[in-house]
Amino acid sequence: MPFRSAGKPGKPGKPGEPRHQDAVHHPRFARRYARLSVAAETRMGVGAVRDRLLTGVSGRVIEIGAGNGLNFAHYPGSVSEVVAVEPERLLRRLAVEAALRAEVPVDVVPGAAEALPVKSEAFDAAVVCLVLCSVRDVQRTLAELRRVLRPGGELRFFEHGRGGGRAMRLTQRALDRTVWPPLSGGCHVSRDPVAALRRAGFTLGPYRRTLLPEKGPRLPTSYCVLGTAWPAGDAG
């Protein structure tokens, strides 16, 4: 299953510096993703994973790479507000429509993951969901998330990346060097989200590795991880 991109080319600004709202523009991929992602909610069990990802989250939340807003229906009533950042214009328009149907307040805004257009220490929680695969700079993105989280704030993550045996990992690396990113809106299949979180100074809480789909053929995008992390020193 191809996952959408949350950030791609364009010269990055300074941390916290807004970028042009259309710094990311993948109209063909966005249309394909919007169609496939809705089908994956039930066929691949992604909807149930979104429930697990967001259970217990509370307060003011920032979600980066919100895509077409499929997470919005899964936020619990303990959330006071969601600021959903999405740089791709078609997906952002679909996210606005989803926000109108949400049971919690959702504000959809343009912006890039590497330069979030929000104040520091403004959020109780941050959410990344199938997005670190496609940001231009993973470490810069995670540094931004650390910047915008309040002391004691938590990061909820559900990501796909490196996995499987030697043959699968070689395939993932080959795809990343060749056809996969241009065909999939900047997505990479061989990144390691858990290692990236640790390098960025996050302390990992409980997390579990899972497969999508759980049954059936193993795809380069099948190897996922779901969990919680905190900026180092704030764990628990």
N, C-alpha and C positions, 0 to 999 in steps of 0.2 A: 504494500500500500504506500503510495507516495504521500508524504506529508508536506504541508505548505511552508513557505518561507516567511520568516518574520523580519528579515533584514538582509539587505544585499548591497550592491555597489553604491557608489556615491562617496564622496570624501567625508570621513567622519569629522564631527565637530568636537569641541571640548566637552568633558563630562557635564551633563546637565544642559548643554546648549541645544536648543531646538533645531531641527532640520526641516527642510521643505517637506510638506506633507506628502508629496509624491516621490520622495527619494527612492521608494521601492514601487515598481510598477511591472507586474507580471500578469496582464489581463487574461491570456490564454490559460496559464496555469491556475489562476484564481478561479476561473469559471469551472475548470475541471475539478479542482479541489473542493469547491463549494458543493458540487454534485456528489463526489465520492465520499466526502466526510460525513454527509447526512446518512448515506447508506451504511457506512461503517459503524454508526452508533449502535445499531442492532446486529448487523451481520458479523461484525468483528468484536462486539462487546465493548466498544469504546465508551458508550454511555455509562455503563456500570463502573468503568474505571474512573470516569469523571466524578461520579458520586463518591468513590473512595478518596479521590484526590482532595475534594473540597469539604468533606465531612468535618465539622468542628471548627472550621475557619471562622474568624469573627473580626469585627471592627472595620476599619478602612483598608481596602485591598487594592493593590495595583496588579493588573494582569498584562503581561507584555505578549505581543503577537497574538491578539485575541481572535484573529481570523474572522470567520463568519458568526462568531458569538455563540458557539455551541456550549460553552461552559456556563453561560449566564443562567440557564434554567436549573443548574445544579447548585447554585450558591444558597446556603441556608439562611434563615431569617436572622441569624446572629450577625450577619454582615450589614454594616450601616451604609456602605457605599463601595462601588467598584469603579475604579478608573481603568478603562480598557484601552491600551495603546495598540493601534494597528496602522502600519504604514502603507499597506496596499489599498488603493482607493476602492476597488470593487468589493473586496472583502470587508473594508470598513463600512461601506454602505449597507451590506448585509448584516453586519454587526449592529449597526444603528437600529435596523428593523428588529433584530433579536432583543435588543435592549428594551424596546417598547413593550415587549411581551414578558420581560423578566419580573420576578416578584420582589427583587431588591433594586435599589437605585443604581443604574449603570450609566456612566458617562463615557462615551466612545470618543477618543481623541487621536489625531494623527501624531506620529512620532516614530523615532527609531530606537531600537533596544539599546544601542551603544551610547545614546545621548537622550535620556528620558526627559521630557519637558515638564518636570515636576520638581517641587522643593525637596530638599534633603530631610530625612527623618520624618516623613509625612505619613507613613503607612504602617499599619499593624501587621500586615502580611503581604507577601508577593506570590504570584502564581506564574509558573512557566509550564506550558503544556504543549509538547511536540513543537518546540520553537528553537531550542539551542542548536538543533541540527542545522539551522539555516541562517542564524545571525552571522554577520560578517566577522565579528570579533567576539568570541565566547568570553574571554577573560574581561574584556571591557564591559560587556553586558552584565556579567556577574558583579563587577565592581560598582556599576550603576545600581544594581539591586541592593547591594550593601549600603550604598549612599542613601537611598530613599527609605530604607527600613528604619523604624524607630528602635531604640535600644530594647532588646527582648523580642523584636519582631521575628517572624518565621517565614521561610520560603517553602512553598509546596511545589513539588516538581513531578511531572510525568513526561519522560523523554525516551526516545529510541536512540540506539547507537550500536557501538561495537558489540559483537557477540558471536556465538557459535564456535565451531571448531576452526582449525587452521584454514581449511579450504574456504569456508564462509568469510573469514576475516580477510583473506587475500582477495576474494571477490568484492567485498565492501571497499577495500582500498582502491582496487582497480576502477570501480564505478565512480568513486569520488574524484579520481584523477582524470576521468574522461566524460562520459555522457550524463551521469546522474544530476549533478548540479544544474547544468543548463536546461535539462528537461523538466526539472522538479523545483523550479523557483529558488534555486540556491541551496537546496537541501543536501546534507552530507550524511552518509549512512555509517561511517566508521569513527565518528567522534565518540568520546567516552565521557558522558555527562557526570558520572560520579567522580572521576579523577579531576575533571575541570572544577567542580565545586570545591574539592579539597584544595586545589592549587589557588583558588580565589579566596581562601580564608574562611570557608564555611565548615562548620562542624556538622557531620551527618547524624541525623537521628535515625529512627527506624526507617528502613527502606526494603523494598522487595523487588526482585527481578521477575518479569513476566513475559509472556509471548503473545503477540497478536498476529494472526488469530491463535488462540490457545491450541486448537486442533487443526490439522491440515498441513500444507507445505510450509517449510521454513523459508521466509523471504529475507532479503537483506535488511528490510525495515522491521522485522519481527521482534527484535531483541530490545525490550523496554525495561525501564526502571521507574518505580513509583515511591515517593518518600517525602521526608521533611528534613530541612536543614536550617541552621541558625548561623549568623555571623559569629566567628570564633570569639569566645568570651561571653556570648549570650545564650549558649545552649541551655535548654530547659527553663 
